[in-house]
Structure formats: structure tokens, C-alpha cells
Amino acid sequence: MEDKCSECGECCKLFLINLTEAEYKSKEFKTQFDEFDFIGDFNLAEECGANILEQDSYGGCIYLENGKCSIHQQRPESCKEFFCTSKDEKYKDMIQEINKVKKN
């Protein structure tokens, strides 16, 4: 079975989205630190969280609109890699969190 996004939007509401160095330096995505100066040293940006996508007032990704990803075709690498149907052990805890929310 191939992993496929169900487009439920729960991962976008529950987790912070970290940009890769290339994504951060492209300035294509809004980050939490956009109102401050751009940090050229990616290690420092990562250390202080400047490479995290901006969140809305509810703590979800700002690109989530009406429960759907508004940038799905150009979404960050971390979003492309994660599927709530994944059997990869590194996503186990995240998938459990999503499933808890879906049950409620």
C-alpha cells in the first residue's frame, strides 16, 4: 500500500513544520520570525526556531485554509515525507497523536 495524504489537516494543526535550509533560505514560506531580520546562518536559525513555519492564532500552520493545505503542491519537505498511514517508526508518536484527535 502506497502512503497517500488523507488531507484531514490534523498534522498541520498539531505539529510545528521545520523548513530545510534550502526552503528557509528561499524565503518562499512565512516563518515565525518573518517580522525580524533574516538569519543567514541556518544552524543559528534552526537553533532559535526561525526555520519553523508561522502558526495561526490556534497554533496550526498558517497555510491551512478551511481544513486543507493551501500550498499542498509546493509544501515543505517535512510535509511531503510525513503520512499518517506511514509504518515508519520515527512517525509512531505523531500518528498516535493524530489518531487521538480523530477519535474525539
Buried (B, 14 or more C-beta within 10 A) or exposed (E): EEBEBEEBBBBBBBBEBBBBEEBBBEEEBEBBBEEEEEBEEBEEBBEEEBBBBBBEEEEBBBBBEEEEBEBEEEBBEBBEEBBBEBEEEEBEEBBEBBEEEEEE
